[in-house]
Amino acid sequence: MRHPFRNSLFAFLFACIVCIGHSQAASTATSSAQPPQLHGAYRFERAHWIYVHLEGTPQHIGYQHGYLLAPEIEDTFHAIRLETTHSNHRDWTFFRATAKNIYWPHIETQYREELQGIANGLNAHGIHDMDVWDVIALNAFMESGDYYLPWLERQHGKAANAKAPGNCSAFVATGDWTRDHKPVIAHNNWSSFIQGERWRVIFDIAPQHGYHILMDGLPGLIHSGDDFGINSAGIEITETTITGFKGFDPNGIPEFVRARKAMQYSANIDDFERIMVTGNNGGYANDWLVADNHANEVARLELGLKFHRLWRTKNGYFLGSNFPSDPTFIKKETDFNPNDQASSPNARHKRWKQLMAQYKGKIDAQLAQQFLADHFDAYSQKQGADERTLCGHVDISKRGVPEWGYPPYNPGGAVNAKAADSSMVGKMSFVARTGRPCGQDFLVGPFLAQHPQFAWEKSVLTDMKGNPWDAFQANDHAHSSTAAAE
């Protein structure tokens, strides 16, 4: 007697065994094809952010970075190369030579290995038009174009073409100013939109030596670049650049190296100051805002080239909107005008002080998100986004920002935002929004139709859509998002 059911069952079981065998073989092949340097590393995307977890030795961290972000690094490289060469009237060979001759001799071994690792990871992923000199030039693009090159031109008796830019609005507060009397830190990044749409990486780095880091950044950079991050020692770091700064030391340590080292090795505010000041080359001069979550202390380090000053308190706040504070420093190392109340830095400074006074004792991460999206012009006393509001919209300003060399309607402004309170930092987390902090869209087509003078950017300028706030933490995964409202 035949048993059709039994025959069917045998056929089904045989098919399952074959499928399992194929699946195991495919899994083995995939596992064996994955470079061993990627062990423990991963990436995912959420709320338009790219989250990458990197861990291990400097070589492994670099390789993981280059391999996992290869398409984004290549895209960012070509965009920054176009923008940098156009703005500075130098070809890319100049910036590669600067990387090799000016920066490389002053980069310590661990970061040389990480930078070379990025180049190796790119190559392993099939990107062959970048080497380590391109990677270094990308990391240093801000200090090369805006600090080293103007210094070099002045050394040869030429008028400097570039001006030190103004990037970012930020604050740090503690004590009587915050809801829980503990530190709150917040920052929005101002940049060109060429950079801004690409400034959407959350780096979660667990290095072999030093502290665990969570920071935002551009693909290919070993430092944050706009400098917002926290570490597992409870140190919170951000900054805003110093308008009109002049100075550079080609024999100093690159800013991008010092900034990364400070994020990785600072256990307190004194550590941060020491790392940033030691070997200071004057590149990417900033007012740094720092908080020590354990000591409940906040600080402001104004760092030029020959001059620096540290303010600190356990009951107060410090602000950043690209204005220097010390009168001696302003006179000796900048051409900043503190009396020009119509300027973007001074108008935003005034707005920050208004918000601190209005919300004293109530400030937390949720209010910080509102501050970073603020559209009140404290100079004109009117509501409406422009180059003087905390959420900057330079692209709609007929004035531009002349003190930074930005022409009218320059496509730039605030391009992302981050905030954290003490409880978040204790859990190695912060909230972040990529795109304009207010959530409004920037659309390339309508913009270029109105402003064809920026058509040279068309090949690398992309739409920057509004995105939601989201929370990220160390060792995060795609499924573990914590709503920002929570």
Secondary structure, DSSP 8 states (H G I E B T S, - for coil): ---HHHHHHHHHHHHHHHHHHHHHHHHHHHHHHS-GGGTT-EEEEETTEEEEEEEESHHHHHHHHHHHTHHHHHHHHHHHHHHHHHHHT--HHHHHHHIIIIIGGGS-HHHHHHHHHHHHHHHHTT--S--HHHHHHHHTHHHIIIIIHHHHHHHTT-----------EEEEEEGGGBTTSS-EEEEEEEEEHHHHTT--EEEEEEESSS--EEEEE-TT-SS-SS--EEETTSEEEEEEE-TTB----TTSB-HHHHHHHHHHH-SSHHHHHHHHHTTB--TT-EEEEEEETTTTEEEEEEE-SS-EEEEEESSEEEEESS----HHHHHHHB---TT-TTSHHHHHHHHHHHHHHHTTTTB-HHHHHHHHT--EETTTTEES-STTSSS-BGGG-SS-BGGGTB-TT-SEEEEEEEEEEHHHHHTTEEEEEES-TT---B-HHHHHHH-GGGGGGTTT---B-----EEEETT--TT--B-TT-
